[in-house]
Amino acid sequence: MKIKIDEIDLKFKILDDKKTKAIITLDFGDFVVKGFRISESNFENKEGDKLWLTPPSYNGGGHWHPIFFMPDKDQWQKIEKRIFEEYEIKRTEHYRKKMGLSKDDWSGL
């Protein structure tokens, strides 16, 4: 199955937590993967933000194991970039709505 990045439907739940910033669901059409997380990081990502994207995972034997894995690193980086871009849009919308501001009131966070 060839994945078309622009056809992936992204759903965000923006959190007001200090560490975890959002929970993301990726809908590929034929299947849905829930549980991606954007968290604060001590290091900058490729976009220059101190955010880290982690796929859904489980703790087994004292180690975290990813449930979602893409062997094609270029494809993963494209998906990761799209998630971070969409996250910025959704984050701005979330806080604008929370503060009762219109688009004209505030151009961004």
N, C-alpha and C positions, 0 to 999 in steps of 0.2 A: 504494500500500500504506500503510495507516494503522498506525503503530506504537503498541502499548500498552505503556507503560513498565513496568508491573508484570509483564508477561509476558516481558520480556527476561531470559534466564538469564545471570548474571554469574559468571565464573570468574576467580579471583585466584591469582597466584603472588606471595607476599610475599617480598621480597628483604631481605637484611641489608646492603644497600649504603648508603653514606652519602647519595648523591644520588637514585638511583632506588629508590623504595619498593615498587613493585608493577608487575607486568605483568598486564593485564586482557584477557579475551576476552569479547565480547558475542555471545550466541547469540540471534538474532531468530526462530529457528524455521526460516524458509525460507533463511536465510543466516547465516554466522558471520563476525565481523570480529575478527581477532587483532591484538595489538600496541599497545593503548592503554597508556599509562604514567602512573603517578603519581610525580612527582618533587618534590624540595624546591624552594621558590621563595623569593625575597627579599621577596615581597609576599603579603599575605593574600588568600585566596579568599573567596567569599561566605559560606562557613561559618566564617570567622575563622581558618582554619589556613593555615600557610605551605606549601601544597601546590599543585601545578599538574597538571592532567590534560591530556595531549596525545594526540591520535589517532595512529594509525599514519601514517608518512610516509616519503618517500624523498628522497634528496639528489640533485638534478639541476641542473646549471649553477651550482653553488655556493650553492644555496638549498634549504631544506627545503620540500617540498610535501606537504600532507596527502592521504592516500589516502581517508579517510573525512570527509565533510562533510555537515552538516545545514543547509539554508538556513533552516529554522524555528528561530530562536534560542530561543524559549520552550521548544520541545520539547528542544533540546540542553541547556538549563539544567536541565530536569527529569531528564534522563538523567544529567547530571553530578552533580546532587545525590544521586541514588540511588547512583551509583558511590561517592561519598565516604562516604555513610552505611554502605554495605556494606563498604567498605574498613576503616573503624574496627572493625567487628565481626570481620572476618577477621584484621586485624592483632592484635587482642587475643587471639583464639583461637590464632594462630600463636605468639606469644610465651609465652602461658600453657602451651601444649603443649611448647614448646622448653625451658621452665624446669621442666616437670614439675608444674605447679600445677593444682588443680581450680578450678572456678568459685567454690567456697566459700573457697578460699585467697586469691583475688585478684579484686577487683571490676572491675579495669580497669587500663590503663596510663596 
